[in-house]
């Protein structure tokens, strides 16, 4: 499976899942490989918390602006950035760099999940204060988004929504 095939034919926002949580070895593998993502100054100001605990997943769903479909996922990664790690080198610009680095890391994680045949969906509208409590995330580490992961249900919606043309986004 090549990257172009994954992007064109495999990667969809999946909101319906079947089966159990992914194995610890699979989770470790995608996290290890996602760490190869580019990072400003190679500082890697990111953290990835994850859970397959049903109570935590249910709580995370409730603080995702009531996107209750999240509660049925077998695994949620909470992607975080750590601004002070970038700001130590890049001052104020470091805050933005830490967000960029966490976003790139999550993109790698998402695409790597596809290599296992897992369905994924990004969830960005989250109550970060509540997420920190649920996941016991220390001060200074800021939740950015969820990557919801699981085996896609055969009837999961796999629609390629219209995209802008190259002419619309480039000059």
URPELIN-V782783 format. One record per pair of residues at least 24 apart in sequence whose C-alpha atoms are under 10 Angstrom apart, sorted by the first residue. I is the first residue (numbers start at 1). J is the second residue. D is the distance in whole Angstrom. If there is no record, write none. Layout:
# URPELIN-V782783
i=[I I]
j=[J J]
d=[D D]
This chain:
# URPELIN-V782783
i=[1 1 2 3 3 3 3 6 6 6 6 6 7 7 8 9 9 10 10 10 10 10 10 10 11 11 11 11 11 11 11 11 11 11 11 11 12 12 12 12 12 12 12 12 12 12 12 13 13 13 13 13 13 13 13 13 13 13 13 13 14 14 14 14 14 14 14 14 14 14 14 14 14 14 14 14 15 15 15 15 15 15 15 15 15 15 15 15 15 15 15 15 15 15 16 16 16 16 16 16 16 16 16 16 16 16 16 16 16 16 17 17 17 17 17 17 17 17 17 17 17 17 17 17 17 17 17 18 18 18 18 18 18 18 18 18 18 19 19 19 19 19 19 20 20 20 20 20 20 21 21 21 21 21 21 21 21 21 21 22 22 22 22 22 22 22 22 26 26 27 27 27 27 29 29 29 30 30 30 30 30 30 30 30 30 31 31 31 31 31 31 32 33 33 33 33 34 34 34 34 34 34 34 34 34 34 35 35 35 35 35 36 36 36 37 37 37 37 37 37 37 37 37 38 38 38 38 38 38 39 39 39 39 39 39 39 39 40 40 40 40 40 40 40 40 41 41 41 41 42 42 43 43 43 43 43 43 44 44 44 44 44 44 44 44 44 45 45 45 45 45 45 45 45 45 45 45 45 45 45 45 45 45 45 46 46 46 46 46 46 46 46 46 46 46 46 46 46 46 46 46 46 46 46 47 47 47 47 47 47 47 47 47 47 47 47 48 48 48 48 48 48 48 48 48 48 48 48 48 49 49 49 49 49 49 49 49 49 49 50 50 50 50 50 50 50 50 50 51 51 51 51 51 52 52 52 55 56 56 56 57 57 57 59 59 59 59 60 60 60 60 60 60 60 60 61 61 61 61 62 62 62 62 63 63 63 63 63 63 63 63 64 64 64 64 64 64 64 64 64 64 65 65 65 65 65 66 66 67 67 67 70 70 70 70 70 70 71 72 72 73 73 73 73 73 73 73 74 74 74 74 75 75 75 75 75 75 75 76 76 76 76 76 76 76 76 77 77 77 77 77 77 77 77 78 78 78 78 78 78 78 78 78 78 78 78 78 79 79 79 79 79 79 79 79 79 79 79 79 80 80 80 80 80 80 80 80 80 80 80 80 81 81 81 81 81 81 82 82 82 82 82 83 83 83 84 84 85 85 98 99 99 99 102 102 102 103 103 106 106 106 106 107 109 110 110 110 113 113 113 114 114 116 116 117 117 117 118 118 118 118 118 118 119 119 119 119 119 119 119 119 120 120 120 120 120 120 120 121 121 121 121 121 122 122 122 122 123 123]
j=[114 115 115 111 112 114 115 111 112 114 115 117 111 114 160 158 160 111 114 115 117 118 119 158 110 111 113 114 115 117 118 119 120 121 158 160 114 119 120 121 152 156 157 158 159 160 161 119 120 121 122 123 148 149 152 156 157 158 159 160 73 118 119 120 121 122 148 149 150 151 152 153 156 157 158 159 67 68 69 70 72 73 119 120 121 122 148 149 150 152 153 156 157 158 69 70 72 73 119 120 121 149 150 151 152 153 154 155 156 157 69 70 72 73 74 118 119 120 148 149 150 151 152 153 154 155 156 72 73 74 119 150 151 152 153 154 156 73 74 150 151 152 153 52 73 74 75 150 151 51 52 53 73 74 75 76 149 150 151 52 74 75 116 118 149 150 151 113 116 75 77 109 113 109 112 113 108 109 110 111 112 113 114 115 116 105 106 108 109 112 113 109 105 108 109 112 104 105 106 107 108 109 110 111 112 113 104 105 106 108 109 105 108 109 101 102 103 104 105 106 107 108 109 100 101 102 104 105 108 86 97 98 100 101 102 104 105 86 89 90 94 97 98 100 101 86 89 90 97 86 101 85 86 89 97 98 101 81 82 85 86 97 98 101 102 105 80 81 82 83 84 85 86 87 94 95 97 98 99 100 101 102 105 141 79 80 81 82 83 85 86 98 99 100 101 102 103 104 105 106 141 142 143 144 77 78 79 80 81 82 102 105 137 141 142 143 76 77 78 79 80 81 102 105 106 109 143 146 147 76 77 78 79 80 135 136 137 143 146 75 76 77 78 79 135 146 147 148 75 76 77 78 135 76 77 149 134 131 134 135 134 135 148 130 131 134 135 126 127 130 131 132 134 135 146 123 126 131 146 126 127 130 131 125 126 127 128 129 130 131 134 123 124 125 126 127 128 130 131 145 146 123 124 125 126 127 125 126 123 125 126 121 123 146 147 148 149 148 148 150 119 120 148 149 150 151 152 148 149 150 151 120 146 147 148 149 150 151 120 121 122 146 147 148 149 150 106 109 122 145 146 147 148 149 106 123 131 132 135 137 142 143 144 145 146 147 148 103 105 106 109 124 141 142 143 144 145 146 147 105 106 128 132 137 140 141 142 143 144 145 146 140 141 142 143 144 145 139 140 141 142 143 140 141 142 140 141 140 141 142 142 143 144 143 144 145 144 145 144 145 146 147 147 147 147 148 149 149 150 151 149 151 150 151 150 151 152 148 149 150 151 152 153 147 148 149 150 151 152 153 156 146 147 148 149 150 151 152 146 147 148 149 150 146 147 148 149 147 148]
d=[10 7 9 8 9 10 9 7 9 7 8 10 8 9 9 10 9 9 7 9 8 9 9 9 8 7 9 7 10 10 9 8 8 9 9 9 9 7 7 8 10 10 8 6 7 7 9 7 6 5 7 10 9 10 10 9 8 7 9 9 10 9 5 5 5 9 8 8 9 9 6 8 6 7 7 10 10 10 6 7 9 8 8 8 7 10 8 9 9 8 9 7 8 10 7 9 7 7 9 9 10 10 8 8 6 6 9 8 5 8 9 10 7 6 8 9 8 9 10 8 6 5 5 5 8 9 7 9 8 8 10 7 6 6 5 8 10 9 8 8 6 9 9 9 9 6 9 8 8 9 6 9 8 5 6 10 9 7 9 8 7 7 10 9 9 7 9 9 8 10 10 10 9 10 9 10 9 6 9 9 6 7 10 9 9 9 10 9 7 9 10 9 10 8 8 8 9 6 8 8 5 5 9 9 7 10 10 7 10 8 9 8 8 10 8 9 10 6 5 9 9 6 9 10 7 10 7 8 10 10 8 8 8 5 8 8 8 8 10 9 9 6 8 9 7 8 8 9 10 10 9 7 7 9 10 9 9 9 9 8 8 10 8 7 8 9 8 6 5 7 8 6 6 10 9 10 9 6 9 10 7 7 10 9 7 6 5 6 9 9 10 7 8 10 7 5 9 10 8 10 8 9 10 10 10 8 6 5 6 7 8 9 10 8 9 9 10 6 6 5 6 9 9 9 9 10 9 9 10 8 6 5 7 8 7 9 8 9 9 7 5 4 6 9 8 9 9 10 6 6 7 8 8 7 9 10 10 10 7 8 9 10 10 9 8 7 10 8 9 8 6 10 7 9 9 10 9 10 10 9 9 10 10 9 6 5 8 9 7 7 10 7 8 6 4 6 9 10 9 9 9 10 10 6 6 8 10 9 9 9 10 9 9 10 10 7 9 10 10 9 10 9 7 6 6 9 10 8 7 6 8 10 10 9 6 5 6 10 9 10 10 6 6 5 6 9 9 9 10 8 6 5 6 8 9 10 8 10 8 10 10 7 7 6 5 7 9 8 8 7 10 10 10 8 6 6 5 6 7 10 9 10 10 9 10 6 5 4 5 7 9 9 6 5 7 7 10 9 6 5 6 9 7 8 8 7 9 9 10 10 9 10 8 10 8 9 8 9 10 9 9 7 9 8 7 9 9 8 9 10 10 10 10 9 9 7 8 10 6 5 5 6 10 10 8 6 5 5 5 9 9 10 6 5 5 7 8 8 8 6 5 7 9 6 5 6 9 6 7]
